[in-house]
Amino acid sequence: MNIQNLKITQGQMRNLIIAIINVDSQDSKNKTKNHGKQIKDDAKYEALRREGASKEKAARIANSPNSSQNGGKSSPLEERTKVQLLEHAKKIGIIGRHNMNKPELIDAIRNH
């Protein structure tokens, strides 16, 4: 296939140019942006946002003092007691947690 034989519309060409410009500008912004004093770990916050996490969730994880301490080795939610689940739900701000049973707490924590 010859590149000269490609049929590209003006809109497609515009989108291609914009994409190239965005990639170049992202490469020049390799340093971490300062999100102010409300975000404790800017690099972690930006990484989570790039992965698709909401601003609230990324901020909550970036601000938690020991979010990476367990390194993915925390016990499964089903193995925790209801008291432990209530503490975790309180930490992440789930409203109405005291009226929930254990399966409802697990679901609320996973979907928060």
N, C-alpha and C positions, 0 to 999 in steps of 0.2 A: 504494500500500500504506500502510495506517495502522499506526503503531507499536503501537497498542492491540490490533491483531489478531494480533500475533506470539505464537506459542506457544513459550515458553522454559521449560525445566525448571529445577528448583531447582539442579541440578548445573551447568547451563550458566550460570545467573545467578551462581553462586558463582565459576566460572572467569572470567567477565567482570569481576567486581569485583576479583578477585585480579590479573588482567592490568592493570587500570586502576591499582591501587595500585602494582604493580611499575614501570609506566611513570613514574608520578609520583616514585617514590623514585629511579629511575635519573636523571631529570632534575635532581633536587636533588643528585646526586653527580657533578657535572660535573668536579670536580677529580680529579686522578690519585691513586690510592691508593699509599701507600708500601709496597713489597713487601720492604723490608729491604735490607741491604747486598749480598745475593746477587744481586739484580737491578739491573743498571746503568742501564737505561733503562725506567722504569716505564710511561711513556706507550706506548712501542713494545710492551712486554709485554702491556699491556691490550688494545691494538688487535689484536694477533695472537690473543689468547684470544677476543675477540669474533668474529673471523673463523673460529674453530673450531680453531685450532692447539692441540696438546696443551701441557700446562704445560712439559714438557721442551723441546719444540721452540721455544715462545715464549721461554723463558728463554735457550736457546742463541743465538737470533737477537738478542734484546735485549742480551745480554752480549758479543756479538762486537764487537770494536773498530771494524771498518770494514765492517759489514754492508750499509750503504747507499752505500758509496763508489763502487761500479761503477754503481749505479742501473739494474740490470737489463741491463747491457751486457757481462756476462761471456761468455766464449766457450762455445758448446755443449759438453756433456760429450764428445760423440763426437769433437770436434776436439782434445781434450786428450790428452797422452801418458799412458801408464800411470803414470809417476812422479808426474805432476801429480795424477792421480786418487787415487793412494795417499796423497799429502799431504793432499788434501781429505778423504778417508775417515778419515785419522788425526785431523784437526781436529774432525770431527763424531762420532768415537768408534765407528767400525764395527769390530767384532771379526772376526778371521779374514780381514782384507783382503789379506794377503800371499799367501794361497792362491787368490785369485780372479784370473780373467783379466779383460781389459778390459771385455767386455760385462757380466760379473757385477758388477764394480765400479760401472759406470754404473747398473745396476739397484739395487744396494744403496744408492747415494747418493740416487737419486731416491725410493726407498721408505723412507728412514730417517726 
